[in-house]
Amino acid sequence: MYRYSLIVVLMIITLVLAAFPAQAQTDELCFSEVEYCISGRIREFWEQNGGLPVFGFPIGPQQEMDIEGQMLQAQWFERNRLELHPENEAPYDVLLGRLGVDYLDQEGRDWQAFPSDGSAQDGCQYFEQTGQNVCGDILALWQSNGLEIDGIEGKTFEESLALFGLPISQVMTETIQGGEYEVQWFERARFELHPENDPPFNVLLGLLGTEVMTDTDGGDTPTPDETPTPEPDMGGNTIVEIAAADGRFSTLVTALETAALTETLSGEGPFTVFAPVDDAFADVDVDALLSDTENLSQVLLYHVAAGSLMATDVVSMTEITTVQGGTISVMVDGDSVMLNDTANIILTDIEASNGVIHVIDAVLFPPTE
């Protein structure tokens, strides 16, 4: 029974590794969930400034667009529009659309007529320019994200402002996809409170790119998912197939092949895989790791848990037992989730027919006795 379980687990890891992208060979980053890819400066900007949680999937190709009377190269994403401005020096050569304002304008709503607070409130960030306060969980998410401007770890007020813009409303009730939610509007975003989700997923960014693009085009816009969080269609794709189509996990795939796990990791599962991206191996002696296949197998299995643990499950746990036998500690701090105090979960809930993948930015190693 143990041998059978081990084989199934190994097969899953192979699936995971194969499922992860071989990005070193192309400038394009493509997604199995949608038909569009990102490349060049837009891809670089997307990856450096929040990726999927902040911008969402691409919902159209990069192309020339008429934006406020200018013909610009731009690309639509679920949550915003990235515009190329080569006349500006980096990082201002990529600018974001003011989609919060644009959406309200399309709806015929004058945000400047919205009620304002007019004065600072305790425990909040007050913005004198618009007379609005930002408080609580919305403020925490606003402060923890921002454009990378100064090259220093952590987000400054200016960097958060550059990403989301000024608040242009108080918290108000809006009907979104048939449900009523408390939201706050910003120049470039809509922050939505989702109390049905555990932190950090209790505050989500609205899919304004999808909504504005649909209204602009006057028709339906193809989207990977109409829910606030990315939940790709499982279809018949296994973890390995999804990973192989992604393109960012060539080192992981090599490791699975070296450990002879590629063919065996194809069981029914379900499995949860914490998959490190290529950059996660930067501080690892990869050659030494690959040369010891017994240890390599243990390390790979330490990234796999039995069952299908979604993000909302993970954040409710303090530790996770892996198929390797060791445990992984889970720490939630604001909108970040860290494993073993070393690896951040940077992308969640990539569903497959035999489990789910969560992407991490560091390699996990089982504890030594």
N, C-alpha and C positions, 0 to 999 in steps of 0.2 A: 504493500500500500504506500509506503514511504517512497519507494523508487518511482511508482506511478505518479505520485504527487509532484515529486521533484522534476520528472520529465515534463509534466504539464506546465509547471512553473517556468522551466527553461524555455519551453516553446513560446510562452507568453512573452518572455523577455526578448526573444528573437523577434517576435511580432513588433514589439515596441521599438526595438532598434531599427528594424527595417522601416517601420513607420515613420521614423524621423529623418528629416531632410538632409540631402547632400548638398548643402548650400555653397560649399567652397568652389563648386564647379560652374556656377552661374551667378550673374549679378541679380537675377530674378528670384524673388521669393513668392512661391505659389502656395495656394491653400486648397486642400481637398474639398473644403466646404463650399467654395465658390469658384467661378470660372475665371476670375481675374487675378493678376499678379501685381507685385510692386517691385520697383527697381530703382537704381540710381539714387539721386539725392532724396527723392520721396521715401524710398525704402529706409535710407539711413536716418532720416528725420523721424519716421514712424517708429523705428526700433529704439532710438535714443530717448524718445520723449513719452513713453508709456505704452506703445504697442497696442495690442488688442483691447485691453480694458479701457483705454482712453479714446482710441480712434475707431475700434471695431474693424471688421473685414472690409476690403475694398468692394464697392458695389458698382464699379464701372472702370474702364481703362483710363490710363493717363492720356489726355488728349487736349487739344486747344479749346478753350472756352472763352466766351465773352463775359467778363466779370467787371461790372461797373464801368463799361465802356472800353475796357482793355482786353486785348486778346492774349491770354496767358495759358501756359501749360499747367494743367491741374488734374486732380483725381479725387473722385468722391469716395468717402468711407461712410460706414454706418453712422458715425457720430460727428463727422466734420468733413470739410473739404480742404485738401492741401494744395496750395498754389505756389508755383515756382516763380521767384522774382530774382533772376540772375543779376539784375542791376544792383542788388543789395549784397553786402558782405554777410557771410555766415555768422550767426545762425539765422539772420533775418532774410536769407535768400529763399526760405520757405515760410509762407505765412498761412494763417488759418482763416477760414471764412467766419464772419460774424453771424453764425447760424441761429443763435438765440434771437437776435434782432430780426434776421431775415424771416424766420418762421412766424414770429408774431406779426411782422408786416404782411406776410402772405395771408394771415388770418384776419387782417384788418383790425388788429389790436394795437393801440398806441401805448407802448410800454412807459413812455414818459408821463402818461396820465395815471399810472399805477400808484396806489398809496405808498408813501415812504415813511420810514421811522423818524427821520429828522434829527436824531441824536443817538449817541453811543449807548449801548446796553451792556450790562456787566457780563463778562465772559465771552463777549462777541468781538468780531472785527468790524469796525465801522468804516464805511466808505463815504467820505464827505461828498465826492463827486456826484453820487446818485442818492445820497441820504438813506442808504440801506445797510442793515446789519447782516452779517453771516455768522451763524452760531452752531454749536453742537456738532453733530455728526457730519453735517454738510461742510462746516468750517474745517473739520479734521481732514476730510477728503480733499478739499480745495488746497489746504496747506501742504499735503503730502505729495502732490503732483505739480509739475511745472515744466516749462521748456528748459533744456540745459543750456544756460547762457554763460555762466562763469567758470565751468569746468570743475567746480568744487562739489564734493558729495553733499547731498541734502538740498532742499528746495528753499529758495528765498522768497520773500513777498513778491518781488519783481518777477521771478520766474513763474510763480503761480498765476499772477496777473496776466502775464504774456500768454499763458495757455488758455485760461478760462474767461479772461476779461472781467469787467466790473459786474457786480450784482445789479440787476435792473428791476427786481421785484422783491417783495417780502415772500415768505413761504405762503403758498396758496394751494388750493385744491384744483387739480386738473383731471379730466377723464382721459386715460391713456389705454388704448387697446381694450376698451370696455370696462376698465376698472378705475376707481377713484384713488388718486395718490396725492400726498402732500409733496409739492415741488417748489424749487426756487429757480428763477430764470437768471442767467448770466448772458453777457454779450455773445459768448461763443458756446454756451452749453445750457443744458437743463439738468439740474440735480434732482433726483427722485428718491424719496424715502420709501423703502420697502421693508416694513417691520416684520413681514412674514419670513424674511431671510435672516440668518445669523450673521453677525459681523464677520468680515468686513463687507459682506454683500448686501447689507441693509441700506446702503446708499449706492445708487447706480446712476450712470450718465445716460440720458435719453438718446434715442437713435435719431438725432436731428438731421444727420446727413441723409438718411433714408427718407425722412418726412419732407425735407426741403427739396430734395432732388425729385421726388415723386410729383410734388406740386409744380416744380419748375418745368418738368417735362410734360406735364399734363396727362400722365398715364402711370401705369404700375411700374415700379422699379424692382428688378430681381434682387432679392436679399437672401442671405444665408439663413436667416432666422428672424422672426418678428418679435422675439422675446428679448428682454433687457440683457440677458447673458447669452454668450455664444454657446449654442447647443447644436452642433452639427448633426445632420441626418445620419443615423447609424447605418442604414441600408444593410448591405451584406459585407461591409468592410471590416476586416479584423484589425487589431492593434498594429500588427506588422504592416499591413497594407496602407493604413493611414499614415504611419510613420514614414514609410518608404516614399510616400508621395509628398511629404512635407518639405524636406530638404535641409534641415538644420542639425541633423544628428548623425553625421557620417562617422564620428569617433565611436559613438555608441554602437552603431551597426557593425563597425570593424571589431569591436570588443565581443559582440555576440557571435560573430563568425569565428573568431579566434577561440572562443570557449565552446565551439561546436553546439551552440544553442539555437541557431537560426532555424533548423528544421524541427527541433523539438518544441519550440515555443509557439504551438498552434493549437493548444487545447481549447475546450469550450469555455473555461473560466466559470464565472467572471473574475477578472483580475483588475487590480488598480496598479498602474505603473507610474512611478515618479521618474520622469525621463530628463536627464541632464543634456543641455545643448552643447554644441562643440566648444564654445567659450568656457564652459564649466570645467573643462579638462586642462585649462591653461596652467594651473598650479599643481598638476598631477604628472608624475613621471610615467607617461603613457607606455613607453617601451618596457619599463620594468613591470608595469601592471599586466601588459599583454603577454609577457614572457612566463608568468606564473599562472597557468590556466586554472589550477585548483583555487587559488585565491581570487582570480578574476571571476570565476563562477559565483563565489560567495558574495563578492561585491555587487555583481549584477542582480543576484537574487534578493539582496538587501534593498533593492529599489522596487520590489514587487510585494503587494499585499493581496491576500485572498479577498474575494468579493468586489463589488463595484461601489467604491467610496466616492461620492460626489463631493464637490467643494463644501457644500453645506454640512456634509457628514464630517469631513476632515476638520473643519474649524470648531466642531463641537467636541473633539477628542483631545486628550492631552498626550497620548502616545498611540502608535500604530504598530501592531505586530506584523513583521514581514515573513515571507515564505522562507527566508534564510534562517529564521528563528529569533533574530534580534528585534529590538524595538526602535522606533523612530519617535523622538519627542516632537510635539507640535506646540508652537507658541504663536498666538495671535496678538498683534500690536497695531491697533488702528486698522488701516486697510492692507496691512502686510501680514503674510503667514510664513513663518520660518520653521524649517525642519532641522533638528539637532543644532540649533543656534548657528548654522552655517549656510544653509541653502534656502533661498527664497522661492516660493511658488510664484512663477511669473505668468503662467497661463493655465487655466483650469478647464475641466469638464470637456475634454475632447473624447467624445463617446465613440465606441467601436462595438461591433457585434459581440465581442467577447470581453468587454470591460470598459475601462476609462483610463485616459492618460492625463496626468498633470505635469506640466513642464517646469523644471527647476534650473537654477543658475549655478549650482555647485554639485560636485559628486559626493554622494554619501558613502561613508565607510562603516562597516559593522564594528561595534566596540570590541576591543581586544581584551582577553581575559587576564 
